[in-house]
């Protein structure tokens, strides 16, 4: 039965209760990484099967041991709804850290709690962010469709770097553009000049992954 068939058969409420796994049969495994509450009640989280019943802290510890060198930065001036979606994608690629540049509070709805599994760093201004990157010898790579940007499809991305994304609609601020070593754009084939910021983030991270991950 496909997920759609299951959704149609159960209805929305029962379908979402059926996601994941139910209570673990006893006797329970002797593993300190496992959460007794999840073992007893089931694990309905959106996690990989290998992390079923694991404590949140145990998952984070395991992820920390295999983080990828890529880091992500997002400008946060307008409480953009897309920030959460970019963070969720960053979790999918297990990036080393996510940087929020601007307002400390950001719209987490699209993240679907994946920020709990990531290191999230706040920088009040672009200048503060640039100082941090310089101190850590990390080049800042902008992703925006502006004059002078290079096609990401034909470009070699550094293995250790920060991909910097601007706000939906307005794109990267002038201050952000100035601190970037390079700026890359995703080629458009239709009538629209640019695409959704969260979609651009996913494409850019995938472009990096195809060059540096097996």
N, C-alpha and C positions, 0 to 999 in steps of 0.2 A: 504494500500500500504506500503510495506517495504521500508526501507531507500535505499536498492539496487535498487528496482523497481523505486523509485523516481529519483535516480541518473541516471538510464538508460533512463527514460522518459524525463528528463529535460536537461541532459548534465551537464558537470562539472560546467560550469559558473553559470547557473541558479540554479543548486542544492545548491551551496554554498550561493547564495543570498537568498535561501528559508530556510536556517537554522535559527532557532530561531523564532521570531515573528515579524510581521509588525507593522506599526503605531498603537498606542492605540486609539480606538474610543473615540470621545469626548462625554460628558465632561470628562476630565481627573480626576483621583482620587486626592483628597486633601491629599497628603502624601509627606512630605519633603524629604523622602528617594529617591524619584523618580527623574530621570533625564529628564528635559523637551526635550532635544535633542533626547533622545532615545524614549520618548513617541511620538514625532512628526515623527521620521524617521524609527522607528523599532529597535529592539534589536537582533542583529545577533551574539552576543557573546556566547561562550561555557560556559554557566552558568546554574545552576539549575533553574527550572521553578519558584521557590519561589523568585529568585533574578532578574526576568525579569523586565527591566526598572529601576532597582536600580542604583544609582550612585556608582561608584567604592568605594568611601570612605565609603558609607553606608554598602556595602557588607563587607569590611574589618572590620568595627566596629562590625558588627554582628558576624563575624567569631571570632574576638578577644574574645568575650564573651563566646565562647564555644570551645576554643582550647583544644586539647588533650595534655597530659604531655610529649608525645614523642617528641624528637628533632632529627634532622638528620644532619650529617656532611659529607662533601665530600672533598677529597684532590683534589687540582687543580694545577697540575704542568705542564700538557701537553695539556691544552685546550681541554680536553676530551669532545667529542660530547654527551656522555651519561649523563653528569651532568644535562643538561636541563631536560632530561626524568626523572631522579631521583627527581628533584625539582617538576615536574608535579605530580608525584605520591605522594610526600609529601603534596601537596595541597589537593589531593583527601582524604588523611587521616587527614587533618586539623591539622598538627603538630604545636607545639608551636613555633618552629623556625628552620631555615635551616642555617648551618654554612659552609662557604666556607673557606677552609684551604689552604693557599698558595697564588697564584696570585689572585689579587682582581678581575680582569676581567675574566669572565667565559663564556663559550659558551651557550647562552640563547635560541638558536633556538628550542631545544627540549622542553623547558619549556612552549612554546605556551602562553606566557605572564602571566602564573599562578604565577610567582614570585611577581607580583603586589599585590597578595592577601596574601602574606606571610611576616613574619619578616625574613630578610636575614642578617646574621652577618658575617663579614669578620675577619679572624685571619691570620696574615702574616706567622706564623710558627706553627708547631705542638705544640711546647712548649708554645706559647701564648694561643693556644686553651686549652691545659691541665690546665693552670693556671685559665682560665675562668671557666672550668668545676669544678675544685676544689673549687673555690670561691662560686659556685652555688650548691655544693654538688650533682653533677650529675655524675654517673658512665659512663664511655665510653665503649661501647660494639662494638667490631670490627666485621665486616662481611667479611670473606675471607676464601678461601679454602687453608689453609696452615697447615703444620705439627703442631699438638697440638691443632688444633681447634676442638670444640665440635659440635655435630649435633644439629642444631637449632630446628629440629623437636621434640626432646626430652628434650628441655631446657626451664627453666622458665626465661622469660625476665623481668627485673625490670619495674615497671610501669612508673617511672620517670627516663629516661636515654637518652643517645645520641647514636644512631646507626651510626657507622663510616664506610664509604665506601672509598675504594681506587680507583685508576685509572683503566680504562679498560686495560686488558693485564698484566700490571705490578702488579696490586693489591695494597695492602697497603704498604706504605714505612716502612722501619725498625723503623723509629722514631714513626710512627703511631702505629705499633704493640706494641711497648714498653709502650705506655700510656693506653692501653686497659686493663680493668679489666678482661674481657673474650673475646674470639674470637669464633664466631660460623660460621659453614659452612653449605651450602645447599647440601644435598646428591645428587650425580649424578648417573644416571642409564644407561647412554649411553656411547659412546666412548670418548666424550669430557671431559676433566678434570674440566673445569669451564664453567660458562654461562655468557652471556652478563651482564655487570654491572647494567644496568637499570632494567633488569629482576630480578636480584638478589635483588636489592633494593625493588622492588615491593613485592617479596616473603617475605623478612624480615619484611617489614612494616605490611604485612598482618598477619604474624605469631604473631607479637606483638598485633595487633588488636584483633585476636581471643582470646587472653588471657585477655585483659583489656577493650574491648569495648563490649557493649551489641548489 
